[in-house]
């Protein structure tokens, strides 16, 4: 496995979405205290800035109606916990060199914006576990475009269902990992990817018994809303 030296990784989903408001600085600060392996977050582009926000619609997380992309001043919109919507730069400033980040791209038109931002940070020693930055997306064209841009950061496709041609579509580049929805997980696909040297990570797993089952079936790690609880899995 590429760079993996641990049996099972616990990754906080959207920070620690079941414990603190998802994709909030409060949640990311909390996750840093839990002794987990990494956190995942979602990014969207707006006005040449990268924002940490999952939904295309604002209302669920802010109480403000309307689409994310239609806003003129995102800095004036506050999350339900009273915080401003964080920028990716704010989270990178908080996490750099402390804990690995999985950056999931939700909506971005200028990929150079992400690469230029990451390039502003000092080089880090090779981590003992997950990479410091792992970039993932459901949009596999984004993953392939990043590869064509010679990004130095590991890349990971996300999928609901998996077909045998999927991994071949990325050749000659091998993704660092493959991320599966637990509701659609196919263990045969996990084994096929394993044979290609690609570990599988699964989302969103909040039940300890299920997490243990996944570990026993060769899953490399999980994304969870409750990292405090899942960190206790042995």
TIDO-313333 format. One line per field, with one value per residue (C-alpha): chain; z, x negated, y; residue number from 1; residue in three letters. Coordinates in nm, 2 decimals. Layout:
TIDO-313333
chain = A / ... $
w = Z / ... $
u = X / ... $
v = Y / ... $
n = NUM / ... $
res = ALA / ... $
END
This chain:
TIDO-313333
chain = A / A / A / A / A / A / A / A / A / A / A / A / A / A / A / A / A / A / A / A / A / A / A / A / A / A / A / A / A / A / A / A / A / A / A / A / A / A / A / A / A / A / A / A / A / A / A / A / A / A / A / A / A / A / A / A / A / A / A / A / A / A / A / A / A / A / A / A / A / A / A / A / A / A / A / A / A / A / A / A / A / A / A / A / A / A / A / A / A / A / A / A / A / A / A / A / A / A / A / A / A / A / A / A / A / A / A / A / A / A / A / A / A / A / A / A / A / A / A / A / A / A / A / A / A / A / A / A / A / A / A / A / A / A / A / A / A / A / A / A / A / A / A / A / A / A / A / A / A / A / A / A / A / A / A / A / A / A / A / A / A / A / A / A / A / A / A / A / A / A / A / A / A / A / A / A / A / A / A / A / A / A / A / A / A / A / A / A / A / A / A / A / A / A / A / A / A / A / A / A / A / A / A / A / A / A / A / A / A / A / A / A / A / A / A / A / A / A / A / A / A / A / A / A / A / A / A / A / A / A / A / A / A / A $
w = 0.00 / -0.09 / 0.23 / 0.46 / 0.78 / 1.00 / 1.00 / 1.01 / 0.98 / 1.14 / 0.95 / 1.09 / 0.83 / 0.76 / 1.07 / 1.33 / 1.19 / 1.46 / 1.75 / 1.63 / 1.34 / 1.01 / 0.83 / 1.10 / 1.26 / 1.59 / 1.45 / 1.30 / 1.63 / 1.82 / 1.58 / 1.64 / 2.00 / 1.93 / 1.83 / 1.50 / 1.18 / 0.95 / 0.88 / 0.56 / 0.44 / 0.13 / -0.08 / -0.32 / -0.53 / -0.51 / -0.61 / -0.66 / -0.31 / -0.18 / 0.09 / 0.32 / 0.27 / 0.16 / 0.02 / -0.30 / -0.10 / 0.20 / 0.41 / 0.60 / 0.75 / 0.77 / 0.78 / 0.48 / 0.17 / -0.17 / -0.36 / -0.26 / -0.61 / -0.63 / -0.32 / -0.36 / -0.02 / 0.14 / 0.42 / 0.55 / 0.58 / 0.91 / 1.00 / 1.25 / 1.53 / 1.47 / 1.28 / 0.94 / 0.66 / 0.68 / 0.39 / 0.30 / 0.39 / 0.74 / 0.78 / 0.62 / 0.86 / 1.15 / 1.03 / 0.84 / 0.98 / 1.26 / 1.10 / 0.75 / 0.55 / 0.28 / 0.06 / -0.12 / -0.42 / -0.46 / -0.70 / -0.85 / -1.20 / -1.15 / -1.02 / -1.03 / -0.74 / -0.52 / -0.63 / -0.59 / -0.24 / -0.13 / -0.28 / -0.04 / 0.26 / 0.36 / 0.26 / 0.52 / 0.60 / 0.46 / 0.71 / 0.87 / 0.78 / 0.55 / 0.33 / 0.46 / 0.17 / -0.01 / -0.28 / -0.37 / -0.58 / -0.71 / -1.04 / -1.19 / -1.46 / -1.18 / -1.05 / -1.40 / -1.47 / -1.15 / -1.26 / -1.59 / -1.41 / -1.24 / -0.89 / -0.63 / -0.40 / -0.39 / -0.56 / -0.48 / -0.68 / -0.48 / -0.61 / -0.52 / -0.74 / -0.88 / -1.22 / -1.33 / -1.59 / -1.34 / -1.21 / -1.57 / -1.67 / -1.45 / -1.59 / -1.62 / -1.30 / -1.00 / -0.75 / -0.39 / -0.26 / -0.36 / -0.15 / -0.13 / 0.00 / 0.26 / 0.13 / -0.20 / -0.10 / -0.31 / -0.13 / -0.47 / -0.59 / -0.27 / -0.34 / -0.70 / -0.60 / -0.33 / -0.60 / -0.79 / -0.48 / -0.41 / -0.06 / 0.00 / 0.24 / 0.33 / 0.42 / 0.63 / 0.91 / 1.25 / 1.39 / 1.57 / 1.48 / 1.11 / 1.14 / 1.29 / 1.01 / 0.75 / 0.91 / 0.90 / 0.53 / 0.44 / 0.44 / 0.51 / 0.70 / 0.75 / 0.74 / 1.05 / 1.20 / 1.54 / 1.55 / 1.93 / 1.95 / 1.65 / 1.78 / 2.04 / 1.79 / 1.82 $
u = 0.00 / -0.13 / -0.26 / -0.03 / -0.19 / 0.12 / 0.40 / 0.69 / 0.72 / 0.98 / 1.06 / 1.30 / 1.57 / 1.61 / 1.40 / 1.61 / 1.96 / 2.15 / 1.97 / 1.93 / 2.08 / 1.95 / 1.68 / 1.64 / 1.33 / 1.47 / 1.50 / 1.15 / 1.00 / 1.19 / 1.07 / 0.71 / 0.75 / 0.88 / 0.57 / 0.72 / 0.53 / 0.68 / 0.98 / 1.18 / 1.33 / 1.51 / 1.42 / 1.60 / 1.47 / 1.62 / 1.47 / 1.12 / 1.13 / 1.16 / 1.42 / 1.48 / 1.85 / 2.03 / 2.37 / 2.46 / 2.75 / 2.67 / 2.98 / 2.91 / 2.58 / 2.64 / 3.02 / 2.97 / 3.17 / 3.01 / 2.73 / 2.37 / 2.26 / 2.52 / 2.39 / 2.21 / 2.04 / 1.98 / 1.78 / 2.10 / 2.28 / 2.25 / 2.28 / 2.54 / 2.28 / 2.21 / 1.88 / 1.81 / 1.77 / 1.40 / 1.16 / 0.94 / 0.64 / 0.77 / 0.79 / 0.45 / 0.30 / 0.45 / 0.35 / 0.03 / -0.22 / 0.01 / 0.26 / 0.32 / 0.61 / 0.83 / 0.95 / 1.27 / 1.34 / 1.71 / 1.71 / 1.40 / 1.33 / 0.97 / 0.77 / 0.46 / 0.61 / 0.59 / 0.24 / 0.11 / 0.25 / 0.09 / -0.24 / -0.25 / -0.31 / -0.65 / -0.76 / -0.69 / -0.87 / -0.71 / -0.44 / -0.44 / -0.08 / 0.16 / 0.03 / 0.04 / 0.27 / 0.49 / 0.72 / 1.04 / 1.35 / 1.66 / 1.58 / 1.31 / 1.24 / 1.11 / 0.88 / 0.74 / 0.70 / 0.50 / 0.28 / 0.23 / 0.13 / -0.15 / -0.01 / -0.26 / 0.03 / 0.18 / 0.52 / 0.82 / 1.14 / 1.47 / 1.75 / 2.08 / 2.06 / 1.74 / 1.69 / 1.39 / 1.29 / 1.29 / 0.93 / 0.81 / 0.94 / 0.68 / 0.38 / 0.09 / 0.14 / 0.24 / 0.47 / 0.33 / 0.66 / 1.02 / 1.31 / 1.64 / 1.98 / 2.05 / 2.41 / 2.27 / 1.96 / 1.84 / 1.57 / 1.47 / 1.39 / 1.19 / 0.99 / 0.94 / 0.80 / 0.59 / 0.43 / 0.34 / 0.18 / 0.48 / 0.62 / 0.99 / 1.14 / 1.51 / 1.76 / 1.96 / 1.92 / 2.06 / 2.13 / 1.84 / 1.94 / 1.95 / 1.61 / 1.46 / 1.62 / 1.47 / 1.13 / 1.15 / 1.24 / 0.92 / 1.06 / 0.77 / 0.98 / 1.31 / 1.45 / 1.67 / 1.89 / 1.79 / 1.42 / 1.41 / 1.59 / 1.42 / 1.08 / 1.13 / 1.15 / 0.86 $
v = 0.00 / 0.35 / 0.50 / 0.31 / 0.17 / 0.13 / -0.12 / 0.12 / 0.50 / 0.72 / 1.03 / 1.30 / 1.37 / 1.74 / 1.79 / 1.61 / 1.66 / 1.47 / 1.64 / 2.00 / 2.19 / 2.04 / 2.23 / 2.49 / 2.62 / 2.51 / 2.16 / 2.15 / 2.28 / 2.01 / 1.73 / 1.83 / 1.72 / 1.37 / 1.18 / 1.07 / 1.03 / 1.30 / 1.51 / 1.56 / 1.89 / 2.02 / 2.31 / 2.54 / 2.83 / 3.18 / 3.51 / 3.36 / 3.23 / 2.87 / 2.83 / 2.53 / 2.44 / 2.13 / 2.22 / 2.40 / 2.56 / 2.78 / 2.73 / 2.41 / 2.53 / 2.91 / 2.97 / 3.20 / 3.10 / 3.09 / 2.91 / 2.94 / 3.04 / 3.33 / 3.52 / 3.85 / 3.86 / 3.52 / 3.68 / 3.84 / 3.51 / 3.32 / 2.95 / 2.84 / 2.84 / 3.21 / 3.16 / 3.30 / 3.04 / 2.94 / 2.97 / 2.68 / 2.91 / 2.94 / 2.56 / 2.51 / 2.77 / 2.57 / 2.22 / 2.25 / 2.01 / 1.90 / 1.66 / 1.54 / 1.69 / 1.53 / 1.81 / 1.71 / 1.93 / 2.00 / 2.29 / 2.46 / 2.60 / 2.71 / 2.42 / 2.64 / 2.84 / 2.53 / 2.44 / 2.79 / 2.81 / 2.48 / 2.59 / 2.88 / 2.65 / 2.51 / 2.16 / 1.90 / 1.58 / 1.26 / 1.16 / 0.82 / 0.76 / 0.93 / 1.21 / 1.56 / 1.66 / 1.42 / 1.57 / 1.38 / 1.43 / 1.26 / 1.44 / 1.21 / 1.47 / 1.69 / 1.42 / 1.35 / 1.73 / 1.77 / 1.48 / 1.65 / 1.96 / 1.76 / 1.82 / 1.70 / 1.59 / 1.24 / 1.21 / 0.99 / 0.93 / 0.91 / 0.68 / 0.53 / 0.23 / 0.08 / -0.09 / -0.28 / -0.02 / 0.26 / 0.21 / 0.15 / 0.49 / 0.65 / 0.46 / 0.51 / 0.71 / 0.51 / 0.70 / 0.71 / 0.57 / 0.50 / 0.63 / 0.44 / 0.51 / 0.24 / 0.20 / 0.08 / -0.09 / -0.39 / -0.60 / -0.76 / -0.41 / -0.35 / -0.66 / -0.57 / -0.23 / -0.38 / -0.60 / -0.28 / -0.13 / 0.11 / 0.11 / 0.17 / 0.43 / 0.42 / 0.70 / 0.77 / 0.51 / 0.59 / 0.25 / 0.08 / -0.27 / -0.18 / -0.01 / -0.33 / -0.54 / -0.31 / -0.33 / -0.71 / -0.70 / -0.51 / -0.15 / 0.09 / 0.34 / 0.53 / 0.87 / 0.93 / 1.20 / 1.07 / 1.05 / 1.06 / 0.73 / 0.57 / 0.66 / 0.39 / 0.11 / -0.13 $
n = 1 / 2 / 3 / 4 / 5 / 6 / 7 / 8 / 9 / 10 / 11 / 12 / 13 / 14 / 15 / 16 / 17 / 18 / 19 / 20 / 21 / 22 / 23 / 24 / 25 / 26 / 27 / 28 / 29 / 30 / 31 / 32 / 33 / 34 / 35 / 36 / 37 / 38 / 39 / 40 / 41 / 42 / 43 / 44 / 45 / 46 / 47 / 48 / 49 / 50 / 51 / 52 / 53 / 54 / 55 / 56 / 57 / 58 / 59 / 60 / 61 / 62 / 63 / 64 / 65 / 66 / 67 / 68 / 69 / 70 / 71 / 72 / 73 / 74 / 75 / 76 / 77 / 78 / 79 / 80 / 81 / 82 / 83 / 84 / 85 / 86 / 87 / 88 / 89 / 90 / 91 / 92 / 93 / 94 / 95 / 96 / 97 / 98 / 99 / 100 / 101 / 102 / 103 / 104 / 105 / 106 / 107 / 108 / 109 / 110 / 111 / 112 / 113 / 114 / 115 / 116 / 117 / 118 / 119 / 120 / 121 / 122 / 123 / 124 / 125 / 126 / 127 / 128 / 129 / 130 / 131 / 132 / 133 / 134 / 135 / 136 / 137 / 138 / 139 / 140 / 141 / 142 / 143 / 144 / 145 / 146 / 147 / 148 / 149 / 150 / 151 / 152 / 153 / 154 / 155 / 156 / 157 / 158 / 159 / 160 / 161 / 162 / 163 / 164 / 165 / 166 / 167 / 168 / 169 / 170 / 171 / 172 / 173 / 174 / 175 / 176 / 177 / 178 / 179 / 180 / 181 / 182 / 183 / 184 / 185 / 186 / 187 / 188 / 189 / 190 / 191 / 192 / 193 / 194 / 195 / 196 / 197 / 198 / 199 / 200 / 201 / 202 / 203 / 204 / 205 / 206 / 207 / 208 / 209 / 210 / 211 / 212 / 213 / 214 / 215 / 216 / 217 / 218 / 219 / 220 / 221 / 222 / 223 / 224 / 225 / 226 / 227 / 228 / 229 / 230 / 231 / 232 / 233 / 234 $
res = UNK / UNK / UNK / UNK / UNK / UNK / UNK / UNK / UNK / UNK / UNK / UNK / UNK / UNK / UNK / UNK / UNK / UNK / UNK / UNK / UNK / UNK / UNK / UNK / UNK / UNK / UNK / UNK / UNK / UNK / UNK / UNK / UNK / UNK / UNK / UNK / UNK / UNK / UNK / UNK / UNK / UNK / UNK / UNK / UNK / UNK / UNK / UNK / UNK / UNK / UNK / UNK / UNK / UNK / UNK / UNK / UNK / UNK / UNK / UNK / UNK / UNK / UNK / UNK / UNK / UNK / UNK / UNK / UNK / UNK / UNK / UNK / UNK / UNK / UNK / UNK / UNK / UNK / UNK / UNK / UNK / UNK / UNK / UNK / UNK / UNK / UNK / UNK / UNK / UNK / UNK / UNK / UNK / UNK / UNK / UNK / UNK / UNK / UNK / UNK / UNK / UNK / UNK / UNK / UNK / UNK / UNK / UNK / UNK / UNK / UNK / UNK / UNK / UNK / UNK / UNK / UNK / UNK / UNK / UNK / UNK / UNK / UNK / UNK / UNK / UNK / UNK / UNK / UNK / UNK / UNK / UNK / UNK / UNK / UNK / UNK / UNK / UNK / UNK / UNK / UNK / UNK / UNK / UNK / UNK / UNK / UNK / UNK / UNK / UNK / UNK / UNK / UNK / UNK / UNK / UNK / UNK / UNK / UNK / UNK / UNK / UNK / UNK / UNK / UNK / UNK / UNK / UNK / UNK / UNK / UNK / UNK / UNK / UNK / UNK / UNK / UNK / UNK / UNK / UNK / UNK / UNK / UNK / UNK / UNK / UNK / UNK / UNK / UNK / UNK / UNK / UNK / UNK / UNK / UNK / UNK / UNK / UNK / UNK / UNK / UNK / UNK / UNK / UNK / UNK / UNK / UNK / UNK / UNK / UNK / UNK / UNK / UNK / UNK / UNK / UNK / UNK / UNK / UNK / UNK / UNK / UNK / UNK / UNK / UNK / UNK / UNK / UNK / UNK / UNK / UNK / UNK / UNK / UNK $
END
